[in-house]
Amino acid sequence: VLDASSLSFNTRLKWFAICFVCGIFFSILGTGLLWLPGGIKLFAVFYTLGNLAALASTCFLMGPVKQLKKMFETTRLLATVIMLLCFIFTLCAALWWHKKGLAVLFCILQFLSMTWYSLSYIPYA
């Protein structure tokens, strides 16, 4: 994997903003699709894509290798594992298990785990 440091700061900042805005857009779109008949699958997919895009946006700021190293440091290892498991379980509940309530529960846990993961970057948080 190429280190993002080969990109200029302006390019990294632009791609960070693009990924972050796409993440917000996908999350809002998924939430809107929840109210359609049978929209739980679309909700789970778009909400998870939104969170993944927001998470990937930081790769442009610090580089993918550094991002992965920081994600799996001991201080945020548990938050990272729970967050990744929530991504997987959300999609499994909506697409394969066909359990709407469980999919919504995992989306809520996804939000909480993303918040916990994000707060782990704040010193003494």
N, C-alpha and C positions, 0 to 999 in steps of 0.2 A: 504494500500500500504506500502510495506516495505521500510524503509529508506535505501538508498544506502550506508550509513556510516558503515553498517555491513560488507561491502566488503573491502578488503584491497585496499590501494591506487594504487598499481600496477594493480590489477584486474579492478578497476574503470577506470584507464587510458587506459588499453587495450581495454575495451568495448567502451569507448569514441572514440578511434581511429577506431575501427571496424565500429561503427555506422556512424561516420563522413565520412569515406572512402566509405561505402555503399551509403550514401546520395549523395556524389559527383558522384559515378558511376551511380546511378539511374538517376540523373539529366542529365548527359552526354548521357546516353543510350536513355533517352526520347527525348532529342534534336536530336539525330541521327535518331530516329524512325519517327520524324516529316516529313521527306522527303519521306517516303514510301507512296504509295497510301492508303488512309484511316488511316494513321498513327497518326492523330490528337488525337484519343482516347488513343492510347498507349503513345503518348507524354504527354498528360495531366495526365494520371495515374502515369507514371514513374517519371515525373517531380515533382508531388505532393508527391509521396513516398520519393523521394530524399530529399525534403525539410523537410518532417516529420522525416526522419531518422536523418538528421543533427540536427534538433531541439531536438529529443529524445536523441541524444548523450550527451548533456549537463546534462541530468538526472543522468548519471553515475558519473559526477564530483561533483554535488552538492546535489544529491538525488531528487527523484520525488516530494516529498512534498515541499521542499524548492524551487524547480524549479517552481511549480505551484503558490506558494505564491509570488515569484518574478515576474512571468509573469503577475499577476493581481494586482500588485502595481499601485497606481495612476499615477506614472510617465510613465509607459509603458502600461497602460490599453488600450488606444486607438490603439496603434500599435499592441497589441496582438489580439484584436477583429478584426481589419481589416485583419491581417494576417490569422487568422482562417477562416474568411468569404471568403477570396480569395481562400483558399484551397477548401472549399466547392463549391464555384461558378465555379471554374475551372473544377471540376469534373462534376458538373451539366451541364455546357455548352457543354462539350465534349460528355458525355455519354447519357444524357437524352434530352437536347434541340437540339443537333446536329448542333450547331452554331460554326463553325471553327474559325471565326474571334473573336468571343466573348471568346472562350477558350484561344486563343493566348493572347488576351488583359488581361484576368485574370491571365495568367501565368506571364505576364510582371508585373502586379500589385502584384502578389505573390512575385516575386523577389524584387520589391521595398519595399514591406511591411516587408519582411524578413530582408532586409538591415536596414530599419528604426528600427525594433525590435532589431537587433543586436547592432546598434549604441546606443540604449537607455541604454545599460549596461556600456558604456564609460562615466565616470563623465564629466559633462558640455558639452556633445555632443548634 
